[in-house]
Amino acid sequence: VRRLMLEFCRLGKDTGMAGYVENEVAFPSTMVDRIVPATTDDDRAFVAAELGLEDAWPVVTEPFSQWVVEDRFTLGRPDWEQHGVKMVDDVGPFEDMKLRMLNGAHSAIAYVGLLLDLQTVSASFGNSAVRGFVGGLWAEAARTLPRDSGLDPDTYTARLAERFSNTALVHRTAQIATDGSQKLPQRVVGPALQNLGVGRPAGCLA
């Protein structure tokens, strides 16, 4: 976004605008971690019954949420830490952990679950064979994460196990399994190649 904004500013005659944006405007990267299934007719009916109004697109989420923000601001910022925001020097490792541990496991749960005719994440993850496979995937993916970045993969995966077991969240395996060609490269292919490149096993990722 920063690069595009600077290019746009330089298209005009006022070259000072580009300098102002470059020196005074912040473009911090952010990462949000929260499971949000697709809205269903049952969700709409529930909202209508509870609130007495029709909402065409209510958003259903899990209780867990995490917001990671790059601490790069030019003119100060609010004290977001007091409200649960995690301020970091580099969002990249946290994004990688989410993509490989949460999203990668989600894809595994979805594809294997569909083969077993298990329609939701909680039902699929409740299967001992699926859960064991996901545990192997987590172990392989964790080895690809940087050790000096403040990450805690063990705590994260323990929390993921709780989140995936939430039967109140109807997250359908068929939804997660869509668009695999777009999702899988960063979720499983990248970490699999990273492990294989240094001689580590990648059987679950592969």
N, C-alpha and C positions, 0 to 999 in steps of 0.2 A: 504494500500500500504506500509506504514511504517513497519508494522509487517511482511509482506511477504518479504520485502527487507532485513530486519534484519535476518530473518530465512535463506534466501538465502546466505547472507554473512557468516553466521556461519557454513554453509556446507563445506566451504573451509578450508584450513590449515592456512590461514592468518587471525587470530582472530582479528587483529588490524583493519581490514576493518569494521567489525561490530561496533566497538567502534567509529570509525570515522563517519560512517553514523548516528549512534545514537546521536552524539553530534554536528555534523557540517552540517547535511543535513536536510532541512525543507520539511515537507509534509503538507502544508496548504490545508484545504478543501475549495472548491469553489462551487458557485451556480450561474447558468445562467438562467435568465427569459426572454424568447423571443419566440413568437409563430412562428413556422415554418411548414407550411402545406407540404404535400407530393407534389413532383414535378409532373406536368402534361404535356401532349403533348402541351397544349395551352401555357404553360410557355416556353417550348423549341421553339415553333414557334415565340413567342414574342421576345425572345432573338435573334433568327436568323434574324428576320426582323429589329430589332433595331441596332444590332452590326455587321450584315453581316457575322456571323460565327455560326457554329453549336456547341452547348454545350449539351452534352448528359444528364447532370444533374445540371442545374442551381438551385440555392437555393433561394426561395422566402421567404421573412420575412416581418414582420410588422415593422413600424417605431420605436416602443418602444423596449428598451433593458435595462437589468439590470445585472450587474456582481457583485456578493458579494464574497469577499475573506477573509478568516481567516487571521488575522494579526499575523502570527506566522512564523517568519523568523529568521535564526540564524546569518546571516551576512549582515543584511540590505536589502533594497529593493528599487525599483524605486518609485517615487511619483505618484502612479497610481491614487490617488484621483483627481489629476488635470485633469484626462481624464475620470472622471465619475465613476470610480470604488469605490464601497462602502467597506471600510475596517472595519471589525468587530472582536470582540473577539470570537464569536461563530456563525457559519453559520447555525446551526441547526434550530433556530426559523424562520429564513428567508426561509429555505427550507420547513419547515412545513407550513408556510403561503402560499407559492406558491402551494404546493401540495393540500392543503385543499381549498384555495380560488379560485385559477385559475384552477388547474387540476380537482378538485372536481366539480366545476361549469361547466367546459368543458364536463365532463361525463354526468352531468344532462342535459345540453343543447343538447348533442348528442342523448341520449336515448329518451328523451321526444320529441325532434325534429323529430326523425325518425318515432315515432308513429303518428306525425302530418304531415308526408310527407314533412318535411322541410329539405332541402338538405345541407344547410350551417349554420355555427355558427351565422352569422349575421342575416339570415332569422329566425332562431329559437329564438335567443335572442330578435328579434324584435316583437315576439309574446307576448302579454301582460301577458298571463297565464304563459308562460315559464319564463318570466322576473320576475314575482312575486314569482314563486317557487324558482328561483335562489337567490332572495333577502332573502328568508327564510333560505335557505341553508347557505348563507354567515353569517347571524346573528348567526346561531347555530355553525358554524365552528369558528367564531371569538372568541367565549367563550372558546375555547380549547387552544388558543394561550397564551403564557406567557405575563404578563402585564409589566414586567420590562426588556424587551429585546430590546427596541428601535423600536418596530414594530408600524405601524400606519395602522390598518386594514381598517378604514373608508376611508382614502385617497387611499389606495390600491384598494379597491373595486370600488370606484368612477372611478379610472383610468381603471380598468378592464371593467367596463360598456362601456367606450369609445372604448376600444380595441375590445370587442366582437361585437360592432356595426359597425366595419370597413367593409363596403361592398366591398372594393377593395381587401381584403384578402379572397380568396376563400378557406375557411377551411371546408372541408366536414364532416358532422356529422357521416357518415359511417366510415371514417378513425378513428375518435376519439373513436368510439364505439367498435373497435376491441380490442381483448386481455383484456377484462374487468376483467377476473379473476386475472390478474397480476396487473392491475391498481387500482382497487377499494379498496383493503384492506387499503392502505395508504391514499387514497383520501377521502373515506367516512366511511368505516367500523371503522377504528381506532378512528376518532373524534366522531363518533356516540356512540361507546362504552365508550369513555371518558366522554361524557356528561351524558349518562345513569348511569354511575358508581357513579356520584355525584348528581343524581336526577334532572338533567336538561333535558329539552325536546330535542328530536332529530328526530322529525317527518320528516323533509325534508331530512336529512342525511340518515335516515333509509328507 
